[in-house]
Amino acid sequence: MSGFKEQEYNNKFNLKLWKKILHYAKPFKKLIVILGIVMISVAGIDALIPLMTKYAIDNFITQGNLKGLIPFSIFYLVVIIIQVINVWLLINVAGKIEIGISYNIRDKGFKHLQELSFSYFDTTPVGWIMARMTSDIQRLSDTIAWGLVDMVWGLTMMMAIVGILFYLNWQLALITLSVIPALIIVSMYFQKRILKSHRQVRKINSRITGAFNEGIMGAKTTKTLVREEENLNEFKDITGQMKYHSVRAAIFSSLYQPVVLVIGSIGTGLALWFGGKSVLLETISYGTLVAFISYTVQFFEPIRELARIFSEVQSAQASAERVLSMIDTELEIEDTKEVVEEYGDVFNPKKENWVDIEGNITFKNVSFSYKTGEKILEDFNLEVNKGETIALVGETGSGKSTIINLACRFYEPTKGEILIDGVDYRKRSLLWLQSNLGYVLQSPQLFSGTIKENILYGNLDASDLDIIRAAKLVNAHDFIKNMEKGYDTEVGEGGSKLSTGEKQLISFARAVLANPKIFVLDEATSSIDTEAEKIIQDAIGKVLKGRTSFIIAHRLSTIKSADKILVIKNGKIVEQGNHKDLLKLRGYYYRLYTNQFKESQEAMCLGS
């Protein structure tokens, strides 16, 4: 988290930003129109009731006349029933809009995350992404749906009341509404402070989510290093900052509304003072004064609601900025328009136009640098023939993984080109290449569900027989069959119910099920015991036959049979050849292999 610096945002209310966000409400146009009509009806009835009260006072109470009271009461009851129906409708419709907007933004966000390249996830903390996809989006949908409810009601109510006040007595209306300029000044004063505090709250919330994620993922490391107290202190520091800025935001918001209330009360007091004098002078009726006082109270209630919405919008803008910064992140690796037209994109492939991959791969004067400017490869050349197994050996940071990531188009060369079967792979679809990849990682990633479901991720159209064949090919069938529920055994979150070797074999079977033309094994045996390594080595021999494959290996015993071994140092090939050739050179590979051989022999002696 410490290496990630979040973007700073403008302090002013951003209308363009909200136009972008409201774009996600377009599919709910009809519901929004219905909601608007309902809210106008609610506000209209709220504005009508004091007029009905005035009518009752002037015609029944002050006159001591009950004639017409029954029809008036029936009409009043009908109005109340209509209002009850309106309230039910607004809750129902606003709820649908809230859930729908939240779904649309999350759907767009998750889809975009699938398209982003590895470099984005290399530099962006998981906690930051999680905060965007959960709390920030929820805050946005709440504000849009329910803020719309209160805003339409408030504005309609205020306009209706202003019209009625001027209709009843324009002089008294002007006196009552004379406090509005003070309200505008107060709103402008609080705007910057509320928005600034809420931005800090959202930023720290991302850090807290990240700290939660790291704490859960690193629970074992925490316990083995006895870092519970240090972690708690670090977490207290972050939450302490959250508390400070949250309290600050709450103070500004809590001050804003009472100030609005005080100013509104002044308006009501003015109406009572000057209206009372008018009643005594008999220039207005008692019913008119009661209506005026009711309207002044009602008028400042929507203002208080709009003030609350304003505060929430300030907070939600901070969320909106962060959500859109994720959704609007430009793709570093994407197909050209011409390629998309011919081969389709990640979500809409045109597989009928895809050509078959044979597996010839050529690196032609390839250079690569990370965004930070760190240069990894320069004028790198490599020729891989179809069906060859290429092993890469070298120190950490030598460029092995970069070569693989470039071959898989997880990254693209900053200079030069990479050819697949003689054609620059940027002239083919990204999905075309990656659909033909089988990738087995050092730490296999399994998903919650059964063994069968995890293998099936490799090819969702595969039959049960295909799944069993894949498992048998990688020597996983026997241990799966011996489990209580066989292929229907739950693996647990991240495969927690299985050993590392078992997880590795399942990920191997998953990759095989896709029937890839290019296979990558990235330190696939470095985290497992010797017995499991032998099983996987046997599987590797069968699986890689006839496929172009790359192996990154720390244990050199796994690459002895490779067609070509490349020793990489500082992004360059310093030695290459098969196992026997490299041993004869008595260079880096020879020293590395003999050292590992001695270590394994010593371990066997100690074990005996």
C-alpha positions in Angstrom: 0.0 0.0 0.0 2.8 2.4 0.8 4.1 2.5 -2.9 0.6 3.4 -4.2 -0.1 7.1 -4.5 -3.7 8.0 -5.1 -4.7 10.7 -7.5 -5.7 14.1 -6.1 -9.0 15.6 -7.3 -10.5 19.0 -7.9 -12.2 20.6 -4.9 -15.1 22.1 -6.9 -18.5 20.5 -7.6 -17.9 18.7 -10.9 -21.0 18.8 -13.2 -19.2 16.8 -16.0 -18.4 14.1 -13.5 -22.1 13.8 -12.4 -23.2 13.7 -16.1 -20.9 10.7 -16.6 -22.3 9.0 -13.5 -25.9 9.7 -14.4 -25.2 8.0 -17.7 -25.6 4.7 -15.7 -29.1 5.7 -14.9 -30.2 5.9 -18.5 -31.7 2.3 -18.6 -34.0 3.5 -15.9 -35.4 6.5 -17.7 -39.0 5.3 -17.4 -38.7 4.5 -13.7 -37.1 7.9 -13.1 -39.9 9.7 -15.0 -42.5 7.7 -12.9 -40.5 8.6 -9.7 -40.4 12.3 -10.8 -44.2 12.3 -11.3 -44.8 10.6 -8.0 -42.5 13.1 -6.2 -44.2 16.1 -7.8 -47.6 14.6 -6.7 -46.2 14.1 -3.1 -44.9 17.7 -3.0 -48.1 19.0 -4.5 -50.3 17.3 -1.8 -47.9 18.5 0.9 -48.3 22.0 -0.4 -52.1 21.6 -0.7 -52.7 20.6 2.9 -52.0 24.0 4.6 -54.4 25.6 2.1 -57.1 23.1 3.1 -56.3 24.0 6.7 -56.8 27.7 5.9 -60.1 26.9 4.2 -61.3 24.9 7.2 -60.3 27.7 9.7 -61.8 30.5 7.6 -65.0 28.7 6.7 -65.8 26.4 9.6 -63.9 27.4 12.8 -63.9 31.2 12.8 -67.5 31.2 11.3 -68.8 28.5 13.6 -70.4 26.9 10.6 -70.4 23.1 10.0 -72.1 23.2 6.7 -70.0 21.4 4.1 -67.7 19.9 6.7 -68.5 16.3 5.7 -67.7 16.7 2.0 -64.5 18.5 3.0 -63.6 15.7 5.4 -64.2 13.1 2.7 -62.0 15.1 0.2 -59.3 15.4 2.9 -59.4 11.6 3.5 -59.1 10.9 -0.3 -56.0 13.2 -0.5 -54.4 11.4 2.4 -55.0 8.0 0.8 -53.5 9.2 -2.5 -50.5 10.4 -0.5 -50.1 7.0 1.2 -50.1 5.3 -2.3 -47.5 7.9 -3.5 -45.2 7.1 -0.6 -45.4 3.4 -1.3 -44.7 4.0 -5.0 -41.7 6.3 -4.3 -40.1 3.7 -2.0 -40.7 0.9 -4.5 -39.4 2.7 -7.6 -36.5 4.4 -5.9 -35.3 1.1 -4.5 -35.4 -0.4 -8.0 -33.4 2.5 -9.4 -30.8 2.3 -6.5 -30.2 -1.5 -7.0 -30.2 -1.2 -10.8 -27.6 1.7 -10.9 -25.4 -0.1 -8.4 -25.6 -3.3 -10.6 -24.8 -1.4 -13.8 -21.7 0.4 -12.4 -20.4 -2.7 -10.8 -20.9 -4.7 -14.0 -19.1 -2.0 -16.0 -16.3 -1.8 -13.4 -15.8 -5.6 -13.2 -15.8 -5.9 -17.0 -13.2 -3.2 -17.3 -11.1 -4.9 -14.6 -11.1 -8.0 -16.8 -9.7 -6.0 -19.7 -6.9 -4.2 -17.8 -3.4 -5.5 -18.2 -1.1 -7.0 -15.6 0.6 -3.6 -15.0 -2.5 -2.1 -13.5 -2.7 -4.9 -10.9 1.0 -4.7 -10.3 0.7 -1.0 -9.2 -2.9 -0.9 -7.7 -3.6 -2.3 -4.2 -6.4 -4.9 -4.0 -8.0 -2.9 -1.1 -8.3 0.2 -3.3 -10.1 -1.8 -6.0 -12.4 -3.5 -3.4 -13.3 -0.1 -1.9 -14.3 1.2 -5.3 -16.4 -1.9 -6.2 -18.2 -2.0 -2.9 -18.7 1.0 -0.6 -18.0 3.7 -3.2 -20.5 2.3 -5.7 -23.1 1.7 -3.0 -22.8 5.3 -1.9 -23.2 6.5 -5.5 -26.3 4.5 -6.1 -27.9 5.6 -2.8 -27.2 9.2 -3.6 -28.6 9.1 -7.1 -31.8 7.2 -6.3 -32.7 8.7 -2.9 -31.1 12.0 -3.6 -33.3 12.3 -6.7 -36.4 11.6 -4.5 -35.6 14.3 -2.0 -34.4 16.8 -4.7 -37.5 16.6 -6.9 -39.7 16.7 -3.8 -37.8 19.6 -2.3 -37.6 21.7 -5.4 -41.3 21.1 -6.3 -42.4 21.8 -2.8 -40.4 25.1 -2.6 -41.7 26.4 -6.0 -45.3 25.5 -5.0 -44.9 27.2 -1.6 -43.4 30.4 -3.1 -46.2 30.6 -5.6 -48.9 30.1 -2.9 -47.2 32.6 -0.5 -47.2 35.3 -3.2 -50.8 34.4 -4.0 -51.8 34.8 -0.4 -49.9 38.0 0.4 -46.9 39.1 -1.7 -45.6 41.7 0.9 -45.5 39.1 3.7 -44.0 36.6 1.2 -41.1 39.0 0.5 -40.4 39.6 4.2 -40.5 35.8 4.9 -38.2 34.9 2.0 -35.7 37.7 2.7 -33.4 35.1 4.6 -32.6 33.2 1.4 -29.5 35.2 0.4 -28.0 34.2 3.9 -28.7 30.6 3.1 -26.8 30.8 -0.2 -23.8 32.3 1.5 -23.8 29.6 4.2 -24.0 26.9 1.6 -21.0 28.2 -0.3 -19.0 28.5 2.9 -19.6 24.9 3.9 -19.2 23.4 0.4 -15.5 23.3 0.2 -15.0 22.1 3.8 -17.4 19.3 3.6 -16.1 18.0 0.2 -12.5 18.2 1.4 -13.2 16.2 4.5 -15.2 13.5 2.6 -12.4 13.1 0.1 -10.0 12.3 3.0 -12.5 9.9 4.4 -12.9 8.0 1.1 -9.1 7.9 0.6 -8.4 6.5 4.1 -11.3 4.0 3.6 -9.4 2.5 0.7 -6.3 2.1 2.9 -8.4 0.4 5.6 -9.8 -2.0 3.1 -6.3 -2.7 1.9 -5.1 -3.3 5.4 -8.0 -5.7 6.0 -7.1 -7.6 2.9 -3.4 -7.8 3.7 -4.2 -8.8 7.3 -6.4 -11.7 6.2 -4.2 -12.9 3.4 -1.1 -12.7 5.5 -2.5 -14.2 8.7 0.0 -17.1 8.8 3.0 -14.8 8.3 1.7 -12.5 11.0 1.5 -15.3 13.5 4.9 -16.8 12.6 6.6 -13.4 12.9 4.6 -12.6 16.0 3.5 -9.3 14.5 0.0 -9.1 16.0 0.7 -6.1 18.2 2.6 -4.2 15.5 -0.2 -4.9 12.9 -2.8 -3.7 15.5 -0.9 -0.5 16.1 -0.5 0.2 12.4 -4.2 -0.5 11.9 -5.1 1.8 14.9 -3.1 4.6 13.2 -5.0 4.3 10.0 -8.4 4.0 11.7 -7.4 6.9 13.9 -6.9 9.1 10.8 -10.3 7.8 9.5 -11.9 8.8 12.8 -10.4 12.3 12.7 -11.5 13.1 9.2 -14.9 11.4 9.7 -15.5 13.5 12.8 -14.4 16.6 11.0 -16.8 15.8 8.1 -19.6 15.1 10.5 -19.0 18.4 12.4 -19.2 20.4 9.2 -22.4 18.5 8.1 -23.9 18.8 11.6 -23.2 22.5 11.7 -24.6 23.2 8.3 -28.1 21.9 8.9 -28.6 23.7 12.3 -27.5 26.9 10.7 -30.1 26.4 7.9 -32.6 25.6 10.7 -31.8 28.8 12.5 -32.1 30.9 9.4 -35.3 29.2 8.5 -36.7 29.9 12.0 -35.9 33.5 11.5 -38.0 33.4 8.4 -40.9 31.8 10.4 -40.5 34.4 13.1 -40.7 37.2 10.6 -43.9 35.7 9.2 -45.4 35.4 12.7 -44.4 39.0 13.7 -45.6 40.8 10.6 -48.5 38.4 9.9 -49.7 38.8 13.5 -49.9 42.5 13.1 -51.8 42.1 9.8 -54.3 39.9 11.5 -54.8 42.5 14.3 -55.3 45.2 11.6 -57.6 42.7 9.8 -55.7 43.1 6.5 -55.4 39.2 6.4 -57.5 36.5 7.9 -56.5 34.2 10.8 -56.6 31.3 8.4 -54.1 33.0 6.1 -51.7 33.6 9.0 -51.9 29.9 10.1 -51.3 28.9 6.4 -48.4 31.3 6.2 -46.7 29.9 9.3 -47.3 26.4 8.1 -45.8 27.2 4.7 -42.7 28.9 6.2 -42.0 25.8 8.3 -42.7 23.6 5.3 -40.6 25.9 3.0 -37.5 25.5 5.1 -37.9 21.8 5.6 -37.1 21.0 1.9 -34.2 23.5 2.2 -32.9 21.4 5.1 -33.4 18.3 3.0 -31.6 19.9 0.1 -28.8 20.9 2.5 -28.5 17.3 3.6 -28.5 16.1 0.0 -25.9 18.7 -0.7 -23.7 17.2 2.1 -24.3 13.7 0.7 -23.5 14.8 -2.8 -20.2 16.2 -1.6 -19.3 12.9 0.0 -20.6 10.9 -3.0 -18.5 13.1 -5.4 -15.4 11.8 -3.7 -16.7 8.3 -4.4 -17.7 9.1 -7.9 -14.2 10.4 -8.7 -12.6 7.2 -7.5 -15.0 4.9 -9.2 -14.7 6.7 -12.6 -10.9 6.9 -12.2 -11.0 3.0 -12.2 -13.5 2.6 -14.9 -11.8 5.3 -17.1 -8.3 3.8 -16.7 -7.0 3.4 -20.2 -6.1 0.0 -21.5 -2.4 -0.4 -22.0 -2.9 -3.5 -24.1 -5.8 -3.6 -26.5 -6.5 -4.7 -30.1 -6.7 -2.2 -32.9 -10.1 -1.4 -34.5 -9.1 -3.4 -37.5 -8.3 -6.5 -35.4 -11.5 -6.2 -33.5 -13.5 -5.9 -36.7 -12.0 -9.1 -38.0 -11.4 -11.2 -34.9 -13.8 -9.7 -32.3 -12.9 -8.6 -28.8 -12.6 -10.3 -25.4 -16.3 -10.4 -24.8 -17.5 -10.8 -28.4 -15.0 -13.0 -30.2 -15.4 -13.9 -33.9 -13.9 -17.4 -33.6 -14.9 -18.3 -37.1 -12.1 -16.0 -38.3 -9.5 -17.2 -36.0 -6.5 -19.1 -37.6 -5.0 -22.2 -35.9 -1.9 -21.6 -33.9 1.0 -23.9 -34.8 3.3 -22.6 -32.0 6.3 -20.9 -33.7 7.3 -17.9 -31.6 9.9 -15.3 -32.6 11.3 -12.4 -30.5 12.7 -9.9 -33.0 14.8 -7.1 -31.5 12.5 -6.9 -28.6 13.0 -4.2 -25.9 10.9 -3.7 -22.8 10.7 -1.2 -20.0 8.2 -0.8 -17.2 6.3 2.5 -16.7 8.8 3.3 -13.9 11.5 3.5 -16.6 13.3 0.3 -15.5 14.7 -1.4 -18.6 14.4 -5.2 -18.6 15.1 -6.3 -22.1 17.0 -4.6 -25.0 17.3 -6.0 -28.5 16.3 -9.4 -27.3 16.1 -12.1 -30.0 14.8 -15.7 -29.7 13.5 -18.3 -32.1 11.2 -21.0 -30.7 10.0 -23.8 -33.1 6.6 -25.4 -32.7 6.5 -28.2 -30.2 9.8 -27.2 -28.5 10.2 -27.0 -24.7 12.2 -23.9 -23.7 13.4 -23.6 -20.1 14.5 -20.3 -18.6 17.0 -20.2 -15.8 18.5 -17.2 -14.0 18.7 -15.1 -10.9 15.6 -13.2 -9.6 15.1 -10.1 -11.7 17.1 -11.4 -14.6 14.1 -11.0 -17.0 12.7 -14.6 -17.1 9.1 -13.8 -16.2 9.2 -10.7 -18.4 10.0 -12.9 -21.4 7.1 -15.2 -20.6 4.7 -12.3 -20.0 5.7 -10.8 -23.3 5.2 -14.1 -25.1 1.8 -14.4 -23.6 1.0 -10.7 -24.4 0.4 -9.9 -20.8 2.7 -7.0 -21.7 3.8 -5.7 -25.1 7.3 -4.8 -26.3 8.2 -1.1 -26.1 10.3 -1.8 -29.2 10.6 -4.6 -31.7 8.0 -7.3 -32.4 6.9 -10.8 -31.3 5.8 -13.1 -34.1 3.4 -16.0 -33.7 3.7 -18.3 -36.7 5.5 -15.5 -38.6 2.8 -12.8 -37.9 3.1 -10.0 -35.4 0.8 -11.0 -32.6 -0.6 -7.5 -32.4 -2.2 -8.2 -35.8 -4.2 -11.0 -34.2 -6.8 -10.9 -31.4 -5.6 -10.8 -27.8 -8.2 -13.4 -26.9 -7.1 -15.6 -29.8 -3.6 -15.9 -28.3 -4.6 -16.2 -24.7 -7.3 -18.8 -25.5 -4.5 -21.0 -26.7 -2.4 -20.6 -23.5 -2.1 -23.0 -20.7 -0.6 -21.4 -17.6 0.4 -23.1 -14.4 1.6 -20.8 -11.6 3.9 -21.4 -8.7 1.0 -20.7 -6.3 -2.0 -22.2 -8.0 -5.2 -20.2 -7.8 -8.3 -22.3 -7.1 -11.8 -20.9 -6.7 -14.4 -21.8 -4.2 -16.4 -24.8 -5.4 -15.8 -28.4 -6.3 -12.7 -30.0 -7.9 -14.9 -30.7 -11.0 -15.9 -27.0 -11.2 -12.3 -25.8 -10.9 -11.1 -28.1 -13.7 -14.1 -27.1 -15.8 -12.9 -23.5 -15.8 -10.4 -24.6 -18.5 -13.3 -25.3 -20.9 -16.9 -24.8 -19.8 -18.2 -26.9 -22.7 -16.2 -30.0 -21.6 -17.9 -33.2 -20.6 -17.4 -35.2 -17.5 -15.3 -37.7 -19.5 -13.1 -34.8 -20.8 -12.5 -33.7 -17.2 -11.5 -37.2 -16.1 -9.2 -37.6 -19.1 -7.5 -34.3 -18.3 -7.1 -35.4 -14.6 -5.7 -38.7 -15.7 -3.2 -37.1 -18.0 -1.7 -35.0 -15.2 -1.8 -37.9 -12.7 -4.5 -36.2 -10.6 -7.3 -38.8 -11.1 -6.1 -41.2 -8.4 -6.0 -38.8 -5.5 -9.3 -37.2 -6.6 -11.0 -40.6 -6.8 -9.8 -41.4 -3.3 -11.5 -38.3 -1.8 -14.8 -38.8 0.0 -16.9 -37.1 -2.7 -14.4 -37.5 -5.6 -14.7 -34.8 -8.2 -17.6 -33.2 -6.2 -15.3 -32.5 -3.2 -15.3 -28.8 -2.1 -11.8 -27.3 -2.4 -12.5 -24.4 0.1 -11.6 -20.8 -0.4 -8.5 -20.6 -2.6 -8.2 -24.4 -2.3 -7.5 -24.3 1.4 -8.8 -27.9 1.9 -6.1 -29.3 -0.4 -2.4 -29.6 -0.2 -0.1 -27.5 -2.4 0.7 -30.5 -4.6 -3.0 -31.4 -5.0 -3.9 -27.8 -5.9 -1.0 -27.8 -8.5 -2.3 -31.0 -10.1 -5.9 -29.6 -10.4 -4.6 -26.3 -11.9 -2.6 -28.5 -14.3 -5.7 -30.5 -15.3 -7.6 -27.2 -15.7 -4.9 -25.9 -18.1 -4.8 -29.2 -20.0 -8.6 -29.2 -20.5 -8.4 -26.0 -22.6 -6.1 -28.0 -25.0 -3.7 -25.1 -25.4 -1.1 -24.9 -28.2 1.3 -22.9 -25.9 2.0 -24.1 -22.3 3.7 -22.1 -19.5 5.0 -23.6 -16.3 6.1 -20.8 -13.9 8.0 -22.4 -11.0 5.3 -25.0 -11.0 7.2 -27.4 -8.7 9.1 -25.1 -6.4 6.5 -25.1 -3.6 5.8 -28.9 -3.4 7.5 -31.8 -1.8 9.8 -34.3 -3.7 7.1 -37.0 -4.0 4.6 -34.5 -5.6 7.3 -33.2 -7.8 7.9 -36.6 -9.3 4.2 -37.0 -10.0 4.1 -33.6 -11.7 7.4 -34.2 -13.6 5.8 -37.3 -15.1 2.7 -35.3 -16.0 4.8 -32.6 -17.6 6.4 -35.1 -19.9 3.0 -36.3 -21.2 1.3 -32.9 -21.3 4.0 -30.9 -23.1 4.4 -33.4 -25.9 3.7 -31.7 -29.2 3.1 -28.3 -27.6 5.3 -25.2 -27.6 6.1 -24.7 -23.9 8.1 -22.4 -21.6 9.3 -23.5 -18.2 10.7 -21.2 -15.5 12.3 -23.4 -12.9 14.3 -23.0 -9.8 14.7 -26.8 -9.4 16.8 -27.7 -12.4 15.8 -31.4 -12.2 12.5 -30.4 -13.8 14.1 -29.1 -17.0 16.7 -31.7 -17.8 14.6 -33.0 -20.7 13.9 -29.5 -22.2 14.9 -29.0 -25.9 16.6 -25.8 -25.1 17.7 -24.2 -21.8 18.3 -20.4 -21.8 20.4 -18.9 -19.0 19.2 -15.3 -18.6 21.2 -12.5 -17.0 20.2 -8.8 -17.1 17.7 -9.5 -19.9 20.2 -11.3 -22.2 20.9 -14.9 -23.0 24.4 -15.7 -21.7 24.2 -19.5 -22.2 21.9 -21.7 -24.2 21.7 -25.4 -25.2 20.3 -28.6 -23.8 21.1 -30.0 -20.4 24.2 -32.0 -21.5 25.6 -29.1 -23.7 25.4 -26.6 -20.8 27.0 -29.0 -18.4 30.0 -29.3 -20.8 30.4 -25.5 -20.9 31.0 -25.6 -17.1 29.6 -22.1 -16.8 26.7 -20.6 -14.8 24.3 -23.5 -15.4 26.9 -26.1 -14.5 27.7 -24.4 -11.2 24.0 -24.0 -10.4 23.2 -27.6 -11.2 26.1 -29.1 -9.3 25.3 -27.0 -6.3 21.7 -28.2 -6.3 22.8 -31.8 -6.9 25.1 -31.6 -3.8 22.3 -30.1 -1.7 19.9 -32.8 -2.6 22.5 -35.5 -1.9 23.2 -34.0 1.5 19.5 -33.9 2.2 19.1 -37.5 1.3 22.0 -38.5 3.5 20.6 -36.6 6.5 17.2 -38.1 5.9 18.6 -41.6 5.9 
